[in-house]
Amino acid sequence: MTKPTTIARCLALASVTGACGGDPAPAPSPEAALSTALRPRQTPAYYVAQANLYFDTLDTRADPAIVPSYSARVARWEWPPWYLLTGYERMQMITGTRLALSVEPSTVPTRDCRAFPVQPFARCRISFQYARGPCPIFEEFTFNDQGEMTFIEAWSDQPGMRPTEDPADPWAEGPSVHRLSTRVPGLGSATGLIVPTAEWMTAAAARDPELADFVRRTQSFYRSWAQAYADAGPTAFPRGCGWTQAPTP
């Protein structure tokens, strides 16, 4: 019979190595790294310029042919009242954004984009201008080692909808920030590629319901987006932009 002290030692070892009996746990795949494992490889001005190029794609005054440097599997996640996964993969991001601009024309006259030494490397406080009024947004951009955007995350800049409600943390740098980008495995690899079907993604999603929802939506992007759009209903813009009037039919 195994002595209690032996069992205790084994459990203690398992808590550190993930194994009992002295065999170390397999090393995590470098492809599964989180975005916070990366450090900036570009200048601060580069990250700010890329963020502004992104907002140019949503500004009717800009050249639609000029787009940011997107990763092949770039993703855009927009928290409610918006439609969650609203962009996935480079070509869909480009064509989908152009379509959105044609349906709901906007300019982005107010922009304050800044670079940070930790991911997300670019963060912006901006305001869209629609025919119905302004729409303040907080948006973040994650990059890979090649300087490509790998993940875009947006929140309405309204009470109760921001990544943090700490008034002393306007750039979401503190411990109370709720974001998805830093929980997506793969964004911390050199290429920052999202691999929804990888074993390490499945394992992480099993522990994180929001990540699991993201992964599910990547597998049926258009259907998931259409359902989210229908669920949000006609009040998404008034709620997300802080408009008090009902939407124009």
C-alpha positions in Angstrom: 0.0 0.0 0.0 1.3 3.5 -0.8 2.1 5.5 2.2 0.2 8.7 2.8 3.5 10.7 2.7 4.2 9.2 -0.8 0.8 10.3 -2.0 1.3 13.8 -0.6 4.6 14.1 -2.3 3.1 12.9 -5.6 0.2 15.4 -5.4 2.6 18.2 -4.6 4.8 17.2 -7.6 1.7 17.1 -9.8 0.7 20.6 -8.8 3.9 21.9 -10.2 4.7 19.6 -13.1 1.3 18.4 -14.1 2.4 14.8 -13.6 2.7 12.3 -10.8 5.7 10.0 -10.5 8.3 12.4 -11.7 7.4 12.6 -15.4 7.1 16.3 -16.4 4.0 17.5 -18.2 4.5 18.1 -21.9 5.8 21.5 -22.8 3.1 23.8 -24.1 3.1 24.4 -27.8 4.7 27.7 -28.8 1.8 28.0 -31.3 -0.6 28.2 -28.4 1.0 31.2 -26.7 -1.1 34.1 -25.5 -0.7 37.6 -27.0 1.0 38.9 -23.8 4.0 36.8 -24.6 4.9 39.2 -27.4 6.8 42.4 -27.2 6.7 45.3 -29.7 8.8 44.7 -32.8 7.7 47.9 -34.5 7.9 51.6 -33.4 5.0 53.2 -31.5 4.3 55.3 -34.5 3.8 52.2 -36.6 1.1 50.8 -34.3 -0.7 54.1 -34.1 -0.6 54.5 -37.9 -2.0 51.0 -38.4 -4.9 51.7 -36.0 -5.6 54.9 -38.0 -5.6 53.0 -41.2 -8.2 50.7 -39.8 -10.5 53.7 -39.0 -9.8 55.0 -42.4 -11.6 51.9 -43.8 -14.7 53.1 -41.8 -14.4 56.7 -43.0 -16.1 57.7 -46.3 -13.5 60.4 -46.8 -10.6 57.9 -47.1 -9.3 55.8 -50.0 -11.1 52.4 -49.6 -8.2 50.7 -51.4 -5.8 51.4 -48.5 -6.2 49.0 -45.7 -4.1 48.0 -42.6 -1.7 45.1 -42.6 -4.1 42.3 -41.6 -3.1 38.8 -40.6 -4.5 36.0 -42.7 -6.8 35.0 -39.8 -7.4 38.4 -38.3 -10.6 38.5 -36.1 -12.8 41.3 -34.9 -14.8 41.0 -31.7 -17.3 43.7 -30.8 -18.9 43.4 -27.4 -22.7 43.9 -26.9 -24.8 45.7 -27.9 -22.8 45.0 -31.0 -22.6 41.7 -32.8 -19.7 39.8 -31.3 -17.6 38.2 -34.1 -18.0 40.8 -36.9 -14.9 39.9 -38.9 -12.8 36.8 -39.5 -10.0 36.3 -42.0 -8.3 39.0 -44.1 -10.5 39.1 -47.2 -13.8 38.9 -45.2 -12.5 41.8 -43.0 -11.9 43.9 -46.0 -15.0 43.2 -47.9 -17.3 43.1 -44.9 -16.0 46.4 -43.6 -16.6 48.0 -47.0 -20.2 46.6 -47.0 -20.8 47.9 -43.5 -19.6 51.4 -44.6 -21.9 51.4 -47.6 -24.9 50.4 -45.5 -24.2 52.7 -42.6 -21.9 55.5 -43.9 -19.7 57.1 -41.3 -16.7 59.3 -40.8 -14.2 59.1 -37.9 -13.4 62.7 -37.1 -12.4 62.2 -33.5 -9.4 59.9 -32.9 -7.0 59.4 -30.1 -4.8 56.3 -30.8 -1.8 55.4 -28.6 0.8 52.7 -28.6 1.5 50.5 -25.5 4.5 48.3 -24.6 2.2 45.3 -23.8 -0.6 43.8 -25.9 -2.8 45.1 -27.2 -0.1 47.4 -28.7 -2.6 50.0 -30.1 -5.6 51.3 -28.3 -7.9 54.1 -29.4 -10.7 56.3 -28.1 -12.6 57.5 -31.1 -16.0 58.7 -32.2 -17.8 57.7 -35.4 -20.1 60.3 -36.9 -23.2 58.9 -38.4 -26.2 60.7 -39.9 -28.0 60.0 -36.7 -25.3 61.3 -34.4 -21.9 60.5 -32.9 -20.9 57.1 -31.6 -17.9 56.9 -29.1 -16.0 53.6 -29.1 -13.0 52.2 -27.3 -11.0 49.9 -29.6 -7.9 47.8 -29.3 -5.5 46.2 -31.8 -3.3 43.1 -31.2 -0.3 42.5 -33.5 2.1 39.7 -34.4 5.9 39.9 -34.8 5.5 40.9 -38.4 3.4 44.0 -37.5 0.2 42.4 -38.8 -3.1 43.0 -37.0 -4.3 39.7 -35.6 -7.2 40.7 -33.3 -9.4 43.8 -33.1 -11.6 44.3 -30.1 -14.2 47.0 -29.5 -16.5 48.3 -26.8 -19.1 51.0 -26.7 -17.7 53.9 -24.7 -20.9 54.1 -22.6 -21.4 53.4 -18.9 -21.5 49.6 -18.2 -20.2 48.7 -21.7 -16.5 49.6 -21.4 -13.7 47.1 -20.8 -13.3 48.6 -17.3 -15.4 51.0 -15.3 -12.4 52.3 -13.4 -12.4 56.1 -14.1 -8.7 56.2 -13.3 -7.9 53.7 -16.1 -9.0 55.3 -19.4 -6.7 53.1 -21.4 -7.6 49.7 -19.9 -4.2 49.0 -18.3 -5.3 47.9 -14.9 -6.2 44.5 -13.4 -10.0 44.9 -13.6 -10.0 45.0 -17.5 -12.3 42.5 -19.2 -11.0 41.7 -22.7 -10.9 38.6 -24.9 -7.7 39.1 -26.9 -5.4 38.2 -24.1 -7.2 34.9 -23.6 -7.1 33.6 -27.2 -4.3 31.0 -27.6 -2.2 31.4 -30.7 -2.1 35.2 -30.7 1.2 35.1 -28.9 3.0 33.0 -31.5 5.3 34.8 -33.9 2.7 34.7 -36.6 -0.3 35.2 -34.2 -2.4 32.8 -36.2 -5.7 31.7 -34.7 -6.3 27.9 -35.1 -9.8 27.2 -33.9 -9.6 23.4 -34.3 -6.2 23.0 -32.6 -6.2 20.8 -29.5 -4.8 23.6 -27.4 -7.6 25.9 -28.5 -10.2 23.3 -27.6 -8.6 22.8 -24.2 -8.6 26.5 -23.4 -12.1 26.9 -24.7 -13.3 24.2 -22.3 -12.2 26.4 -19.4 -13.5 29.7 -20.8 -17.1 30.1 -22.0 -16.4 33.4 -23.8 -13.5 31.9 -25.7 -15.6 28.8 -26.5 -18.3 31.2 -28.0 -15.6 32.9 -30.1 -14.3 29.6 -31.4 -17.8 28.4 -32.2 -18.5 31.6 -34.2 -15.4 31.2 -36.3 -16.7 27.9 -37.5 -19.9 29.4 -38.8 -19.1 33.0 -39.2 -21.9 34.3 -41.5 -24.6 32.3 -39.8 -23.4 33.4 -36.3 -23.1 37.1 -37.4 -26.6 37.0 -38.9 -28.1 35.6 -35.7 -26.3 38.1 -33.5 -27.5 40.9 -35.7 -31.1 39.7 -35.5 -30.8 39.2 -31.7 -29.5 42.8 -31.2 -32.4 44.3 -33.0 -32.9 47.9 -34.1 -31.8 49.3 -30.7 -28.2 48.3 -31.0 -27.0 51.7 -32.4 -29.1 53.8 -30.0 -27.8 51.8 -27.0 -24.3 51.5 -28.2 -23.9 55.1 -29.3 -25.8 56.7 -26.5 -28.6 58.0 -28.7 -31.8 58.7 -26.9 -34.1 58.9 -29.9 -35.5 55.9 -31.6 -33.8 54.7 -34.7 -34.9 56.2 -38.0 -37.0 53.6 -40.0 
